């Protein structure tokens, strides 16, 4: 699964996802620190909003990636392009 935010791209490798064994760490992190854009669908994380809405409302807290690293299988990557000036 991939979706964009204002300045980044979030990639979740659902094939490597260990949910529910991780307790849905990414979804919990998004609810605690983010804008609640992730939900549980068919036992895996999914977007709770449209991709267009995710761009508009996501606060880019990175908590989903960090919690997946700590409690899950590390299958979330947030890519933030860096421009050298």
Rosetta constraint file for C-alpha pairs under 8 A:
AtomPair CA 1 CA 11 HARMONIC 5.84 0.50
AtomPair CA 1 CA 12 HARMONIC 5.16 0.50
AtomPair CA 1 CA 13 HARMONIC 6.43 0.50
AtomPair CA 1 CA 14 HARMONIC 6.77 0.50
AtomPair CA 1 CA 46 HARMONIC 7.80 0.50
AtomPair CA 2 CA 9 HARMONIC 6.99 0.50
AtomPair CA 2 CA 10 HARMONIC 5.60 0.50
AtomPair CA 2 CA 11 HARMONIC 4.54 0.50
AtomPair CA 2 CA 12 HARMONIC 6.38 0.50
AtomPair CA 3 CA 9 HARMONIC 5.82 0.50
AtomPair CA 3 CA 10 HARMONIC 5.43 0.50
AtomPair CA 3 CA 11 HARMONIC 6.81 0.50
AtomPair CA 3 CA 51 HARMONIC 6.10 0.50
AtomPair CA 3 CA 54 HARMONIC 7.55 0.50
AtomPair CA 4 CA 8 HARMONIC 5.91 0.50
AtomPair CA 4 CA 9 HARMONIC 4.39 0.50
AtomPair CA 4 CA 10 HARMONIC 6.13 0.50
AtomPair CA 4 CA 51 HARMONIC 7.06 0.50
AtomPair CA 4 CA 54 HARMONIC 7.04 0.50
AtomPair CA 4 CA 55 HARMONIC 5.78 0.50
AtomPair CA 5 CA 9 HARMONIC 5.99 0.50
AtomPair CA 5 CA 10 HARMONIC 7.53 0.50
AtomPair CA 5 CA 54 HARMONIC 6.16 0.50
AtomPair CA 5 CA 55 HARMONIC 4.07 0.50
AtomPair CA 5 CA 56 HARMONIC 7.19 0.50
AtomPair CA 5 CA 58 HARMONIC 6.21 0.50
AtomPair CA 5 CA 60 HARMONIC 7.05 0.50
AtomPair CA 6 CA 55 HARMONIC 5.23 0.50
AtomPair CA 6 CA 56 HARMONIC 6.93 0.50
AtomPair CA 6 CA 58 HARMONIC 7.73 0.50
AtomPair CA 7 CA 80 HARMONIC 6.47 0.50
AtomPair CA 7 CA 81 HARMONIC 7.58 0.50
AtomPair CA 8 CA 60 HARMONIC 7.81 0.50
AtomPair CA 8 CA 78 HARMONIC 6.64 0.50
AtomPair CA 8 CA 79 HARMONIC 5.48 0.50
AtomPair CA 8 CA 80 HARMONIC 4.55 0.50
AtomPair CA 8 CA 81 HARMONIC 6.81 0.50
AtomPair CA 9 CA 78 HARMONIC 5.74 0.50
AtomPair CA 9 CA 79 HARMONIC 5.17 0.50
AtomPair CA 9 CA 80 HARMONIC 6.70 0.50
AtomPair CA 10 CA 76 HARMONIC 7.15 0.50
AtomPair CA 10 CA 77 HARMONIC 5.88 0.50
AtomPair CA 10 CA 78 HARMONIC 4.51 0.50
AtomPair CA 10 CA 79 HARMONIC 6.37 0.50
AtomPair CA 11 CA 76 HARMONIC 5.68 0.50
AtomPair CA 11 CA 77 HARMONIC 5.19 0.50
AtomPair CA 11 CA 78 HARMONIC 6.32 0.50
AtomPair CA 11 CA 79 HARMONIC 7.90 0.50
AtomPair CA 12 CA 75 HARMONIC 5.74 0.50
AtomPair CA 12 CA 76 HARMONIC 4.52 0.50
AtomPair CA 12 CA 77 HARMONIC 6.55 0.50
AtomPair CA 13 CA 17 HARMONIC 6.39 0.50
AtomPair CA 13 CA 75 HARMONIC 5.26 0.50
AtomPair CA 13 CA 76 HARMONIC 6.54 0.50
AtomPair CA 14 CA 44 HARMONIC 7.12 0.50
AtomPair CA 14 CA 45 HARMONIC 7.85 0.50
AtomPair CA 14 CA 75 HARMONIC 7.51 0.50
AtomPair CA 16 CA 73 HARMONIC 7.06 0.50
AtomPair CA 16 CA 75 HARMONIC 6.25 0.50
AtomPair CA 17 CA 44 HARMONIC 7.46 0.50
AtomPair CA 17 CA 72 HARMONIC 7.45 0.50
AtomPair CA 17 CA 73 HARMONIC 6.18 0.50
AtomPair CA 17 CA 75 HARMONIC 6.20 0.50
AtomPair CA 18 CA 22 HARMONIC 6.26 0.50
AtomPair CA 18 CA 72 HARMONIC 6.43 0.50
AtomPair CA 18 CA 73 HARMONIC 6.16 0.50
AtomPair CA 19 CA 23 HARMONIC 6.49 0.50
AtomPair CA 19 CA 24 HARMONIC 5.67 0.50
AtomPair CA 19 CA 43 HARMONIC 6.56 0.50
AtomPair CA 19 CA 44 HARMONIC 5.91 0.50
AtomPair CA 19 CA 45 HARMONIC 7.94 0.50
AtomPair CA 19 CA 72 HARMONIC 7.55 0.50
AtomPair CA 20 CA 24 HARMONIC 5.70 0.50
AtomPair CA 20 CA 43 HARMONIC 6.40 0.50
AtomPair CA 20 CA 44 HARMONIC 7.27 0.50
AtomPair CA 21 CA 72 HARMONIC 7.77 0.50
AtomPair CA 22 CA 71 HARMONIC 5.71 0.50
AtomPair CA 22 CA 72 HARMONIC 4.92 0.50
AtomPair CA 22 CA 73 HARMONIC 7.95 0.50
AtomPair CA 24 CA 28 HARMONIC 6.30 0.50
AtomPair CA 24 CA 40 HARMONIC 7.73 0.50
AtomPair CA 24 CA 44 HARMONIC 7.79 0.50
AtomPair CA 24 CA 45 HARMONIC 7.33 0.50
AtomPair CA 24 CA 72 HARMONIC 7.95 0.50
AtomPair CA 25 CA 29 HARMONIC 6.07 0.50
AtomPair CA 25 CA 64 HARMONIC 7.25 0.50
AtomPair CA 25 CA 67 HARMONIC 5.62 0.50
AtomPair CA 25 CA 68 HARMONIC 5.93 0.50
AtomPair CA 25 CA 71 HARMONIC 6.32 0.50
AtomPair CA 25 CA 72 HARMONIC 6.64 0.50
AtomPair CA 26 CA 30 HARMONIC 6.15 0.50
AtomPair CA 26 CA 38 HARMONIC 7.79 0.50
AtomPair CA 26 CA 45 HARMONIC 7.54 0.50
AtomPair CA 26 CA 63 HARMONIC 7.26 0.50
AtomPair CA 26 CA 64 HARMONIC 4.21 0.50
AtomPair CA 26 CA 65 HARMONIC 6.92 0.50
AtomPair CA 26 CA 67 HARMONIC 5.78 0.50
AtomPair CA 26 CA 68 HARMONIC 5.66 0.50
AtomPair CA 27 CA 31 HARMONIC 6.28 0.50
AtomPair CA 27 CA 36 HARMONIC 7.60 0.50
AtomPair CA 27 CA 38 HARMONIC 5.39 0.50
AtomPair CA 27 CA 39 HARMONIC 5.98 0.50
AtomPair CA 27 CA 40 HARMONIC 7.23 0.50
AtomPair CA 27 CA 45 HARMONIC 6.65 0.50
AtomPair CA 27 CA 64 HARMONIC 6.94 0.50
AtomPair CA 28 CA 32 HARMONIC 6.16 0.50
AtomPair CA 29 CA 33 HARMONIC 5.83 0.50
AtomPair CA 29 CA 34 HARMONIC 6.97 0.50
AtomPair CA 29 CA 63 HARMONIC 5.50 0.50
AtomPair CA 29 CA 64 HARMONIC 5.45 0.50
AtomPair CA 29 CA 67 HARMONIC 6.48 0.50
AtomPair CA 30 CA 34 HARMONIC 4.37 0.50
AtomPair CA 30 CA 35 HARMONIC 6.22 0.50
AtomPair CA 30 CA 36 HARMONIC 5.18 0.50
AtomPair CA 30 CA 37 HARMONIC 6.79 0.50
AtomPair CA 30 CA 38 HARMONIC 6.46 0.50
AtomPair CA 30 CA 63 HARMONIC 6.48 0.50
AtomPair CA 30 CA 64 HARMONIC 5.92 0.50
AtomPair CA 31 CA 35 HARMONIC 6.38 0.50
AtomPair CA 31 CA 36 HARMONIC 4.60 0.50
AtomPair CA 31 CA 37 HARMONIC 7.87 0.50
AtomPair CA 31 CA 38 HARMONIC 7.86 0.50
AtomPair CA 32 CA 36 HARMONIC 7.93 0.50
AtomPair CA 33 CA 61 HARMONIC 6.77 0.50
AtomPair CA 33 CA 63 HARMONIC 6.63 0.50
AtomPair CA 34 CA 58 HARMONIC 6.85 0.50
AtomPair CA 34 CA 59 HARMONIC 6.06 0.50
AtomPair CA 34 CA 60 HARMONIC 7.30 0.50
AtomPair CA 34 CA 61 HARMONIC 6.00 0.50
AtomPair CA 34 CA 63 HARMONIC 7.25 0.50
AtomPair CA 35 CA 57 HARMONIC 6.75 0.50
AtomPair CA 35 CA 58 HARMONIC 5.76 0.50
AtomPair CA 35 CA 59 HARMONIC 6.58 0.50
AtomPair CA 36 CA 48 HARMONIC 7.49 0.50
AtomPair CA 37 CA 47 HARMONIC 5.81 0.50
AtomPair CA 37 CA 48 HARMONIC 5.00 0.50
AtomPair CA 37 CA 49 HARMONIC 5.84 0.50
AtomPair CA 37 CA 54 HARMONIC 6.61 0.50
AtomPair CA 37 CA 58 HARMONIC 7.14 0.50
AtomPair CA 38 CA 45 HARMONIC 6.29 0.50
AtomPair CA 38 CA 46 HARMONIC 5.56 0.50
AtomPair CA 38 CA 47 HARMONIC 4.71 0.50
AtomPair CA 38 CA 48 HARMONIC 4.99 0.50
AtomPair CA 38 CA 49 HARMONIC 7.68 0.50
AtomPair CA 39 CA 45 HARMONIC 5.62 0.50
AtomPair CA 39 CA 46 HARMONIC 5.32 0.50
AtomPair CA 39 CA 47 HARMONIC 6.01 0.50
AtomPair CA 39 CA 48 HARMONIC 5.16 0.50
AtomPair CA 40 CA 44 HARMONIC 5.50 0.50
AtomPair CA 40 CA 45 HARMONIC 4.76 0.50
AtomPair CA 40 CA 46 HARMONIC 5.94 0.50
AtomPair CA 41 CA 45 HARMONIC 6.13 0.50
AtomPair CA 41 CA 46 HARMONIC 5.95 0.50
AtomPair CA 47 CA 51 HARMONIC 7.60 0.50
AtomPair CA 49 CA 53 HARMONIC 5.94 0.50
AtomPair CA 49 CA 54 HARMONIC 6.25 0.50
AtomPair CA 50 CA 54 HARMONIC 6.24 0.50
AtomPair CA 51 CA 55 HARMONIC 6.55 0.50
AtomPair CA 52 CA 56 HARMONIC 6.63 0.50
AtomPair CA 53 CA 57 HARMONIC 6.09 0.50
AtomPair CA 54 CA 58 HARMONIC 5.41 0.50
AtomPair CA 62 CA 66 HARMONIC 6.49 0.50
AtomPair CA 62 CA 78 HARMONIC 7.05 0.50
AtomPair CA 63 CA 67 HARMONIC 5.93 0.50
AtomPair CA 64 CA 68 HARMONIC 6.04 0.50
AtomPair CA 64 CA 76 HARMONIC 7.27 0.50
AtomPair CA 65 CA 69 HARMONIC 6.25 0.50
AtomPair CA 65 CA 74 HARMONIC 7.33 0.50
AtomPair CA 65 CA 75 HARMONIC 7.93 0.50
AtomPair CA 65 CA 76 HARMONIC 5.08 0.50
AtomPair CA 65 CA 77 HARMONIC 6.08 0.50
AtomPair CA 65 CA 78 HARMONIC 6.72 0.50
AtomPair CA 66 CA 70 HARMONIC 6.24 0.50
AtomPair CA 67 CA 71 HARMONIC 5.74 0.50
AtomPair CA 67 CA 72 HARMONIC 7.03 0.50
AtomPair CA 68 CA 72 HARMONIC 4.39 0.50
AtomPair CA 68 CA 73 HARMONIC 6.14 0.50
AtomPair CA 68 CA 74 HARMONIC 5.07 0.50
AtomPair CA 68 CA 75 HARMONIC 6.85 0.50
AtomPair CA 68 CA 76 HARMONIC 6.50 0.50
AtomPair CA 69 CA 73 HARMONIC 6.26 0.50
AtomPair CA 69 CA 74 HARMONIC 4.28 0.50
AtomPair CA 69 CA 75 HARMONIC 7.62 0.50
AtomPair CA 69 CA 76 HARMONIC 7.81 0.50
AtomPair CA 70 CA 74 HARMONIC 7.65 0.50
